[in-house]
Amino acid sequence: MRSLKLLLCWMALTGLGWAQPTVEIGRVTWYTDYDEAMKVAKKENKPLWLHFGENPG
């Protein structure tokens, strides 16, 4: 029983470090018009990410 208490105490104390804050890498602009997205990607020399399915965000 003592080892269980120690384990739970250890988990409670170290669990605070497990939760990582959300890191925002940058803003993403999602386009619904393929031609417009392609134009912007070429202008900024960036790859174009195509997403099929539910709208992100």
Secondary structure as a PSIPRED ss2 file (coil, helix, strand):
# PSIPRED VFORMAT (PSIPRED V4.0)

   1 M C   1.000  0.000  0.000
   2 R H   0.000  1.000  0.000
   3 S H   0.000  1.000  0.000
   4 L H   0.000  1.000  0.000
   5 K H   0.000  1.000  0.000
   6 L H   0.000  1.000  0.000
   7 L H   0.000  1.000  0.000
   8 L H   0.000  1.000  0.000
   9 C H   0.000  1.000  0.000
  10 W H   0.000  1.000  0.000
  11 M H   0.000  1.000  0.000
  12 A H   0.000  1.000  0.000
  13 L H   0.000  1.000  0.000
  14 T H   0.000  1.000  0.000
  15 G H   0.000  1.000  0.000
  16 L H   0.000  1.000  0.000
  17 G H   0.000  1.000  0.000
  18 W H   0.000  1.000  0.000
  19 A C   1.000  0.000  0.000
  20 Q C   1.000  0.000  0.000
  21 P C   1.000  0.000  0.000
  22 T C   1.000  0.000  0.000
  23 V C   1.000  0.000  0.000
  24 E C   1.000  0.000  0.000
  25 I C   1.000  0.000  0.000
  26 G C   1.000  0.000  0.000
  27 R C   1.000  0.000  0.000
  28 V C   1.000  0.000  0.000
  29 T C   1.000  0.000  0.000
  30 W C   1.000  0.000  0.000
  31 Y C   1.000  0.000  0.000
  32 T C   1.000  0.000  0.000
  33 D C   1.000  0.000  0.000
  34 Y H   0.000  1.000  0.000
  35 D H   0.000  1.000  0.000
  36 E H   0.000  1.000  0.000
  37 A H   0.000  1.000  0.000
  38 M H   0.000  1.000  0.000
  39 K H   0.000  1.000  0.000
  40 V H   0.000  1.000  0.000
  41 A H   0.000  1.000  0.000
  42 K H   0.000  1.000  0.000
  43 K H   0.000  1.000  0.000
  44 E C   1.000  0.000  0.000
  45 N C   1.000  0.000  0.000
  46 K C   1.000  0.000  0.000
  47 P C   1.000  0.000  0.000
  48 L C   1.000  0.000  0.000
  49 W C   1.000  0.000  0.000
  50 L C   1.000  0.000  0.000
  51 H C   1.000  0.000  0.000
  52 F C   1.000  0.000  0.000
  53 G C   1.000  0.000  0.000
  54 E C   1.000  0.000  0.000
  55 N C   1.000  0.000  0.000
  56 P C   1.000  0.000  0.000
  57 G C   1.000  0.000  0.000
